[in-house]
Amino acid sequence: MKRITINNILCAIFMLVFFASCSYSSEYPIEDQGLPIKSEILGKWTQDAGVTPDYITISKLNDTQYDIKRFAFDTQDSSYKEQSSYKSHLSNLQGTLFMNMESGGQYIFKKLVISSNKLVFSSVTSNIDEEFTNSEDLKAFFLKNKDLSFFYNEGDEIYKRSDDTQQ
């Protein structure tokens, strides 16, 4: 039986929090149409944590949509396995970028800050009681609250560009 290291357990918990239901979800995106693809975010992005850090890949689906896949190390198989996949697009709300990430008919939202070798995601909190019946109302709510610190979960998710393209 293989030993599971504390780092592997902590990384797994962190990734569950990052991509789990603790983010606000909606059946509506902020906007139906996304921004044109930003080529600087395409590729493999790795967390800076642990011996076997989780990573995401971001690829182009079309001119405005991305395919984001998250991979985590499986200690039983000693290999990386795909954990989740999202069809996504970007919205720009007065200079703040949001990733609209759809899976199973539900969207989750993450503020995105891009630098040359780093992506920083901030999950929108699940502590939102409002319910929306269309994208316009959701967008108005995000515009009103996007600059408030409590609009986001604590702890940013930071990924660094990875030159390793093997998955």
N, C-alpha and C positions, 0 to 999 in steps of 0.2 A: 504494500500500500504506500503510495506516495505521500509525502508530507506537504501540507499546504502552508505556505509561509504567511506571516502576518501581512507582508507587503501585498501579496496576491489577494488576500481577503479584503484589505483596505481598498485596493484598486477596484475590486469587484463591487464593493459597497458604493464607492464614489461614482462609478459608472451607472449603477442602478439609479442612484439619485439623479444623475445628470439626464438620463434619457427616460426616466420613469414618469409616472403620473403626477409627480409633485409640481409639475408645470401646469399653468392654466391651459385648458383645452377647449376647443370650440369646433362646431361643424362648419364654421365660416372662416376663411382666411381674412387677413387685414385688407388685402386687395386681391381681386381675381387675377390680375395680370402682374407678373413680376418684372423687376428691372432686367435689362440685358445682362447676360452672363458676365461675371467678373472673373476673367481668366486667372487672376492672381490667387484665387482661393481654390482652384482646381488642384487635385493631387492628394497625396497622403499626408496626414497630420497626426502626430503622435503626442500623447501626454508625456509630460516630464515627471514621471513617477514610477518607481519600482523597477524591478529587473525585467519584467515582461509587461511593459505599459500597454494599455489599450490604445487603439488608434481609430481614426475615421478616414474614409476616402470620400472625396467629393468629385463627382464627374458630371459632365454636361449631358442632360437629357435632350434639350432643344435650346432655342435661342434665349429662353427665360427661365428654364427649370433645371434643377440639379437633382442628382441621385446621391444621397448621403447614406453611407453604410458605416455601422460601428462594429468593430471587431474586438473581441476579448480573448485573452489566453485561457485555454481550457487545460487545466493541470492534469486531468485524466488522460487526455490524448497528447499532451505536450505540443499543442498546435493552436493557432488562432482560428476562431470560429466567428462567423457573422452573427451578431446579436440582434441587430435591428436595421431597418432600412426605411428611409423617408424620401418621398418625392417633395421637393422644396423649391421655394422661390423667395427672392428678396423684395422687401418693401422699404422705401426711404420715407420716413416720417420726419420732415423738417430737419434733415441731417443725421437722424438716428436710423441705422439699418436694423431691420428685423428679419429673421429667417422664419418663414411660414413653413413648418415641417408637417407634412400630412402622412398619416399611416392609418389604415383601417377606417377612413372617412372622418377622422378627427385631426385637427391641427393643434400643434403646440407651437409656442413662440419663444424665440430666443433673440435677445439683442445681440448684435454682432459687431465687434470692433476688429478691423483688419489692419495688420502691419505687414512689413515685407516678409517676415518669417514666423509670424504668430497670429493665431485666431483666438479671440476671447469671446466666449459665449456667456451671457447672463440670462438665466431662465426667468420668464415672467411668472410671478407667484401664482399658486393655485388658490390663494386667499381672496379671490374675486367672486363676489356673490352675484354680480350683474349677469343677466342672460341676454343674449343678442339674437335678433332674428334676421340680421343681414350684415354684410361686410362693412357697409357705410357707418352703422352705429358702432360696431367694434372698432373701426379705424378712429372715429371721433373719441372714443374712450381711451384708446392708446395715445392719441395726440395730447389729450388732457393730462395723462398720468405718466408718460414715458420718462420724465425727468425726476420723478420721485423715487428715492432710494428704496422705499418699501414696496415698490411695484415689482421688484425682482427678488428672487430667492437669494439667501446669503451664499457667498462663495462663487467665484467665477470659475468656469471651466477653461483651462488654457491648453492650447495645442500648439506645438512647434512643427514647422515644416520638416518633413522627413524626406531625405534623398533616396531612401530605400523604397523601391517601388514593388518589391515582392510582397505578396499577401499570403 
